Amino acid sequence: MKHGKRLLAILLTVFMVALCCVPTFAVSKQYKNYAVLGDSIPTGYMMPGYQYAGRKKVLWPIVPNSYPTFVAKGVGAKNTYMLAHSGYRTADLRRVLDPDFAGDYFNARRLPKLADTYAVDEEGLAKLRKGVIKYLKKSDLITLQIGANDSFQVIVILFEMLRENQALLEELQAAGAMDPDVTTKALQKIAQDNETLLRIIEMELASVQSFRSNFDVIIRRIHEINPDAKVVVMGLYNPLDVLKIGGISPAPLIQPLIQGFNDYMSFGSQYSDYYTYCPLEDIENYMGTGQLFANPELPGDVHPTARGHQQIAEQVLAVL
């Protein structure tokens, strides 16, 4: 009998330790319909099963083991509406939600676009807006993760333009695309286009102020569309938080920029009473773990790994 009790005690101890090691995705408050707004992170970009669904598609596929799947499970949601689109900046999401917003030059790279010219397809945009509003009205939980592209989009756009230039790509391949000097010269060649360079400079100079004004309108519009929904806004994570070079973290190099965005979302917005702010810290991501070439299309990719998605879900559920 003593041996039996001892064995039972050991098994219970092992069981409790195992529970502590398994992520828990559950909160006491339950929600039925969950809407996901944002950029490529909630869409599961860089995760197995990710699909680019196109600019006109209202609902994008939900990628298995991306953080929205864990959040949905944790709150008991019966329906999850993936309204996030890869590449979105605040200017793009604001234009989707606000019909009075004229937008900016780069909207045509993310929103429905006319086939024969570089301009937003207003009819396609109106249909997209109608669909997004429809699902926001249905939802009792809405998460918003956006802002990373507002500052770092310059790099993304330059690489996109590089991929679109077939002649330059062939020249790169012949010279050795992995050579940093070759790649740098190619990007410089693209940026020599005066209009593109001017627009990029303007966007960077205005990135912080435009983020603030766009963010406020996005929050106001979400509240106008569905004032009863629980809204969670996620801060930007520093991708270098988990990186160590010679035992030293380079995270402080970019923290001031990230902190400026996060401070505004946390307490600076005039509409901060409309949402709960969720800071994101120590999120595992590809660049932060030294996987600099995990994404052949964008070296130094900062998207979260599978573990990073679990961490985001845990931190979101913690504020619920």
N, C-alpha and C positions, 0 to 999 in steps of 0.2 A: 504493500500500500504506500509506504514511504517513497519507494522508487517511482511509483505511479504519480504521486503528487509532485515529486521533483521534475519528472518528465513533462508534466502538464505546465508547471511553472516556467520551464525552459521554452516550451512551445509558445506560451503566451508572450514571453519576453521577445522571442524572435519575431512573432507576429506584430507586436507593437513597434519594434524597430523598423520592420518592413513598411509599416504604414507611414512612418515618419519620412521614409525615403521616396515615397511615391507622391507625385504632385497631386494636390487635392483641388479639384475644380468644382466647387459647390459653394453657394452662398444661401443665406436664409431667405432673402427676398427673391422671388421668382418672377420671371418675365415671359410673356407668351411670344411676342414678335420682336425680333432683334434686327436693327438696320445698321449696316457698316458703311461709314463714309470715310474717304481718305484717298491715299495714294497707293503705291505698289506694295507697301509692307503688308497691309491687311489682305491684299489680293493673293498673297502667298508667292510672290515673285522669288525665284531661285529655289522654290520647294518642288519636290517631285509631284507632277500632276498639274503644275501651273499652266494656264492657257491664256494667251492674249485674246480677249473676246471682241475687240474692236471698239471704235469710238462711239458708235450709235447704240450699242447694246446697253440696256438699262441694268439688267442683272447679270453680273459676271459669275463664272463658276466659283464654288467654294472649294478651296484646295484642302484635301485631308491633312490634318495635323497643323494647319495654320492657326494662329491664335484665335480668330473668330470661332473656330469649331470648338475650342476649349471653353471660351466664354459662353457660347450658346449652351453647351452641356452644363456648365456651372450654374447658369440661371434657369435651366429647364426650358429653354426656348423651343417652341414647336416649329417656328419658321425663322430662317435667317435670310436677310436680304442683302446680298453683296452689291452695294452701290459704289464701292471704291473702284477707281480706275488707275492703272499704272501710269505714272508720270504726272499726275495731277499736282499742280501748285494751288495755292489759295486763290489765285486769279482765275484758274480754270473752274474750280468748284463754285466760286462766287458767281461766275457767269452762268453756270448751270442753275443755280438757285435764284438768282436775281435777274429778272428780265430787263431791268432798267440799267444794268451795268454794261458799258460798252466793251470792256475787256482790254486786252493788250495784243501786241503783235504776235506773241507766241501761242495764243489760244488756238490758232489753226494747226498747231502741231499735236494737240491733245483732244480737241473737240471735233464733232462732225465737220468735215471739210468739203468744200466744193471740188468737183473733179478737175475742172479746167483752170483753176486759179488758186492762189494762196489766200484763202479767205474762209471764215467759218460758214458752214451751211446753216443758215438761220432756221430753216424749216426742220432740218434734222435735229438741231439744238432744242427747238421747241418741243419736239416729241420726246427727246431725252429728258428734258426738264419735267414734263408732265408725268413721265414714268417714275422719276426719282421722288417727286412730291407725293405721288400715289402711295409709294411704299413707306415714306416717312410718316404719313398720316396713320398708317396701320400699326406703327411700331410703338411699343411702350418702353423700349430701351434702344438708345442710339449711341454708338461710339464714333468719335472723330479723331483721326490721326493724320495730320497734314502739317506741312511747313518745311520739311527737310528739303524738298525740291525748290523752295523759294530762294535758297541761297546757293545750293550745289547744282542747280539745274544747268548752269552754264557748261559745266564739264559734260553732262549728259547730252546736251544739245550738240556740242561740238563733235562728240563721238558719233551721234546719230548722223550728222551731216557728212562725217567721214565715211560711214557705211553706205551712204546714198551716192557717193562719188565713185563710180565704178572705175574710172580711169586712174584715180588716185589710189584706190585700193589695190589695183594690179601693180602699180608702181611700188607700193609698200611691200606687197608680197615678194616682188622681185628683189627688193633691197633688204628684206628681213624685217618683218613687222614687229618683232620683239625688241628690236634695237630702239632704246629710248630716244636717241637723237633723230632717228628716222621718223618715229611717231610724232615727236615734237614739231619737226619741220612740216609734216603733213597737216597738223592742226593749225599751225601758223599760216599755212597756205590757204586753208579754208577761211580763217579769220580775216584774211586780207580783203574779202568782200566788204566794201565800206558799209553797206546797209546792215549786214549781219553784225559786224563788229560794233557799230554804233548802237544797235538795239541791245546787244549783250551788255555793253558798258552802262547803258541807261538802266537796264533791268537790275544789274548788280548794285548800282548806286542807290536805287530806290527800293531794294529788296526788303529792308527792315520796315520802312514806313508803309510800303504797300502791303506787306504781310499784316500789319496791325489793322489797317483799314479793311482789308479783305476779310480777315478773321472775324472782326466785329460784325460785319454784314452777314457772314455765314451763320454765326451764332444767332443773330437777330432773326434771320429767315427761318432757321430750324425752329426757333421758339414760336414764330408766327404760324408756321405750318402745323406744329404739334406742341402746344404749350404744356401738355400733360406728360410728355415722355421724359424718362430719366436720361439725361445726356452726360456722357463721360468724355472729356477731352484729354488726350494723351500728350504728354510733353515729348520733346525730341530727346533721344538718347545719344550720348557721346559714343561714337563707334570705337574710340580709342581707349575707353574705360578699361577694357579687358586685355589691352595690348601692353606688353612689357618689352622694352628694348634695353638690353644690358641691365635688367632689373629696374628700369625707370619707365614710368608711364608718360607717353607723349600727350595724354588727354588734355592737360592744361593749355596746349597750344591753340586748340579750337574751342575750348570751353566758354570763353567770353561771348563768342557769337551765338553758341547754342543757348547759353544762359539768358541772353537778351530776349530770344524768342520765348523761352520757357517762363521767364519772369512775367512777360506780358500775358501769356495764357493763364498763368497761375493767379495773378492778382491785378494785372494792369488793365485788362479789358473792362469796359464799362458794363459789359453783360456777363461778368463772371458769376453773378447770382443764378444764371440760367443753366449752369452745368457744374459738375464735379471734376476737379482737375486731378489727373493721375500722373505723377512723375514716373519716368522710366529710367532705371539705373542698372548698370552692369549687365546690359543685354548682350548675349553672345552673338557675334556677327562674323562674317567671312573675313573682312579686313582685320578686325580686332583679334582674330585667332591666327593671323599670319597667312591666310589663304588668299593671297593677293591676286591670283589668276583663276579663282574658282569660276568667275564669269568671264569667258573669253571676249565678250562684247564690251565689258566695262571693268578694266583692271582696278583692283582696290574696292570691290563691291562691299557696301556697308549694310546690306540687307541681313536680317537675322537668320541664323541657322535654325534647324529644327528645335534645338534646345532654347534658342533665343525666343522662338514663338511661344514655347511653354512659359518662359519667364515673363513675357509680356502679359499672357493670360493670367498668370498668378498675381501680377501687380494690379491689373485691372479689377480682378475679382476682389482683391483686398480692399479696394475703395467702395465696393458695393456692399 
